[in-house]
Amino acid sequence: MSLRIYGNRQLKTVPGQATRPTTGRVREALFNIWQGSIRDCRWLDICAGNGSMGAEALCRGAATVVGIEQAGIACRTIQQNWQQVAIADQQFTLIRGDVLTRLPQLAGQTFDHIYFDPPYDADLYDAVLTAIAQHHLLAVDGELAVEHDHQWSAIALHTLTRRTQKRYGRTRLSFYTVASESPLDT
């Protein structure tokens, strides 16, 4: 099976049911929302699947894309997809392994956009959002998008604020930013 992204580029997908690619409708909506801030951004793709979101970010001018994925077959597909679309001045790094083990290794780096799309039943949401906040991975003016089904309830974190949620059928995108301190907190 193949998948098409920005510029009618064709990507490979992972065979079987090992991954659930983000639908074209959700991917298009996200990139429409973020369209003015992709060029030259630093992008983190958590639970990258077949790498379509990172590939789309590269096609739209992201300077750096970092992906985390556990499945070996998916990592091979991501590597091929990203090599196919990246141009000379773009950097991409793929980290293979458990997301909760690998996220702390990114401490000290910040990302303008973070896309997190785990298997819906993997029970990773709370732990990963906590790790993103704990390691300050989201840039102060950045945004995190979490793809989830209609049943997940967002957790409350004092360092991340859910700004909005968009619905696409049974799929939801929840958008988070770094919480700003109120004058009473200083």
N, C-alpha and C positions, 0 to 999 in steps of 0.2 A: 504494500500500500504506500502511496505517496501523499504528501501534504504540500499545499502551496502557501507561500507567504508573500509579503510585500515585493512588488516588482515582478510578480508572477513566477517567483523562484520556486523550484520544486525541491522538497526535502525528503529524506528517507524517514521512515517510521520504524519503530521497534515491532518485530513480528509478534503476534499473539496478544495476550491480554496483560502483558507485563507493565504497560504504562497506559495512561488515559490522557491522550493529548488534549490540550485546551482547545475547545471548539473555535472554529473560525470566527463565529459571532462574538465570543468573549474576547478573543485575541484582538480583533479589529476594534472593539469598543475600548479596550484598555489603551491601545496605541492612539486612538483618537483623543482620549482623555489626556494622555501624556505627550501628545504630539509636539508641543513646543519645548519640551525639555529632554528629549532623547539625545540630540546631537551633542557629542563630546561628554556624555555622562558616564558614570561608573555604575554598572548594572550587576546585580547579584541575582542569580536564578537558583532558587532552592527547590530541591526535588525536581530536577530539570527534565526528566522524562526523555523525550527525543530531542530536546534542545530547541524547539520551535520558538519559544519566547526569546531566548538569547540570540538566536539567528535573526529574528525579526529586529531586535535591538541593534545588532550589528548592521543589518541592511539599512537601518534608519540613522546610522551615524554614531552609535555609542562608541566611545573611545576604548572602554574596557568592559569585558563581560567575564564574570566568574560564575561557574556553575558547580553545584554539588549534586551528585547522583550516586546512588548505591549500586544499582544493577550494572554488571559488567557489559552486557549486550547493549544496554542503553548508552553507556559511556562511549562505546565504539561508534554508535550511530551519531551521538552528539558531536564527537570529534570530527567525523566526516562532514556533518552538516555545517559546523562552524568554519571548518577549513574552506568549504565551498563558497561561503558568502563573505568572509572577512577580507578586507583589503589591507594593503601593506602597513598602514599606520595604526591599525586596530590591534589590540591585544585581547587574547582570550585564554582563560585557564579553566580547566576542568578538574575538579577534585572528586575522586572516587571514595565513597565510604559513607558511613552512617552520619546523617546530618547533625545529630546532637554531639557527636565526637568531633566533627570537622568544623563546625561554626566557631568554637573557641580559637581555632588556628587562624581565623581572620581578624582577631582582636588587633586593634591599631589601624585597621582600614575602615573607611566609610564608603557608603554607596549612596548615590543619588536616587536610584530606584532599586527596590528589592521586590522580586516576584516570588511568592511562596505558594506552591500548588502540590501539596502532598496527596497520597492516596486518601480519599475522604475518611476511610475507616481506620487509618493508621494511628490515631490518637497522638499526633505530633503537634497540633496547633499551639496549645498552651506552652509546652516546653520550648518550642522553637521561637515563639514570640518573646518569651522570657529571655532566651539566650541572645536574641537580637538586641533587646533593650540592655541587658547586662553587659554586653561587649561593645555597646555603642556603635553598632554596624550601620545604622541609618544616619545619613548626614542630617545636620540640623534643618536644612531646607529641603530634605529629600522626602520621599514617600514610599511606603510599603503597601503592596497590594496582596491580599490573601484571597485565593480562590477556595471556595468551600461550597458544600451543599446547603440547602435551606434549613437543615436541622442544627447546624453548629451555632452555638452562642458564643459571641466574642468575650474574651476575658478582659478584665480591667487591669491596666498597668499604669503606674503613676508616671512612667517615662515615655509611654506611647499613648497617643490619643486617637481613637477611631473617629475619623473626620466624616466619612459617609459610607454608605453601602449601596451598591447597584445590583439590580436583579436581572438575570437573563434566564428565564424559565426556572428550572430548579437550581441553577448555579447562581452563586452570589460572589461578588467581589467586595471585600471590605478594605477600605483605604485608611492607613494609619500615618500619622506624622509624629515627629518628636514633640513631646508635650512642652509647652512654653511655661515658664514660671510666671506665676501671677505676682504682682507687686507685694502681696502679703507674704510670699515665700522667701523674699530676699532679706 
